[in-house]
């Protein structure tokens, strides 16, 4: 079994910054992809950013130039640096990982609330 533990959410004013962290633990051989999704009230969960072990990244158009994803593979941790935050970034942010330990499996964190408001 694999656990993803997130931290770093909170309340921030528009234009501010937050940094999310997500650490993976458990039965892990490799983690080909780690990333972040978010879900706002009444909306579907959407990809925010993802990064492979080869450092290929993928961002939602709405966050390009403002958010940066990074990984520490030795620590099995993924980060999301969020700058120039907007009220429309308000959502629950979920860590996601594709983990190899035998067959590939997908795991989710418990979610962390990010609220952007003055």
C-alpha positions in Angstrom: 0.0 0.0 0.0 1.1 3.6 -0.7 0.3 6.7 1.3 0.5 10.3 -0.1 0.7 13.0 2.6 0.1 16.5 1.5 0.9 19.8 3.3 1.0 23.5 2.6 -2.5 24.6 1.9 -4.2 27.6 3.5 -5.7 31.0 3.0 -3.8 33.6 0.9 -4.6 37.0 -0.6 -4.8 37.5 -4.3 -1.3 37.9 -5.7 0.2 35.8 -2.9 2.1 32.6 -2.9 1.8 29.1 -1.4 3.9 26.0 -1.7 2.4 22.5 -1.5 4.3 19.4 -0.7 3.4 15.7 -1.1 5.4 12.9 0.3 4.9 9.3 -0.8 5.6 6.3 1.4 4.9 2.6 1.4 5.6 -0.2 -1.1 7.3 1.7 -3.9 9.7 0.6 -6.6 9.4 3.7 -8.7 7.1 6.6 -9.3 7.0 7.4 -13.0 4.7 10.4 -12.6 3.7 12.6 -9.7 1.5 15.6 -9.9 -1.3 17.8 -8.6 -5.0 18.0 -9.5 -7.6 20.4 -8.1 -11.3 20.4 -7.6 -13.4 23.5 -7.1 -16.9 23.4 -5.7 -19.3 22.3 -8.4 -16.5 21.5 -10.9 -14.7 18.4 -12.1 -11.3 17.5 -10.8 -8.7 18.8 -13.2 -5.0 18.4 -13.8 -2.9 21.3 -12.5 0.6 20.0 -13.1 2.5 16.7 -13.4 6.2 15.7 -13.7 7.8 12.5 -14.7 11.0 11.0 -13.3 12.7 12.2 -16.6 11.6 15.8 -15.6 9.1 16.2 -18.3 6.3 18.5 -17.1 2.8 19.2 -18.1 0.8 22.2 -16.9 -2.8 23.4 -17.2 -3.0 26.5 -19.4 -4.6 28.4 -16.6 -1.5 28.0 -14.3 1.4 28.3 -16.9 3.9 31.0 -15.9 2.5 31.1 -12.3 2.9 27.6 -10.9 6.0 25.4 -10.9 6.1 21.7 -10.2 9.3 20.0 -8.9 10.3 16.6 -7.5 12.9 15.2 -5.1 13.0 11.6 -6.3 15.2 10.6 -3.4 12.6 11.8 -0.9 9.7 10.6 -3.1 8.3 14.1 -2.7 6.6 16.5 -5.2 6.2 20.2 -4.7 3.9 22.8 -6.3 5.1 26.4 -6.0 2.1 28.6 -6.6 2.7 32.3 -7.3 0.4 35.2 -8.4 -2.5 33.3 -7.0 -6.0 34.3 -8.1 -9.4 33.7 -6.6 -10.2 31.2 -9.3 -7.3 29.1 -8.0 -9.4 28.3 -4.9 -10.0 24.6 -4.7 -9.0 21.4 -2.9 -5.6 20.3 -4.3 -4.9 16.6 -4.5 -1.6 14.9 -4.9 -1.5 12.1 -7.5 1.1 9.5 -8.1 1.5 6.6 -10.5 3.5 4.0 -8.6 5.2 0.8 -9.7 5.4 -2.1 -7.3 4.4 -5.0 -9.4 1.7 -3.5 -11.7 1.3 0.2 -12.1 -1.2 1.7 -9.7 -2.6 5.2 -9.2 -2.9 6.8 -5.8 -4.4 10.0 -4.4 -3.7 12.1 -1.4 -6.4 13.3 1.0 -6.5 16.8 -0.4 -5.5 20.2 0.9 -7.6 23.3 0.8 -6.3 26.4 -1.0 -8.3 29.5 -0.6 -7.4 32.8 -2.4 -9.4 35.6 -1.0 -9.0 39.2 0.3 
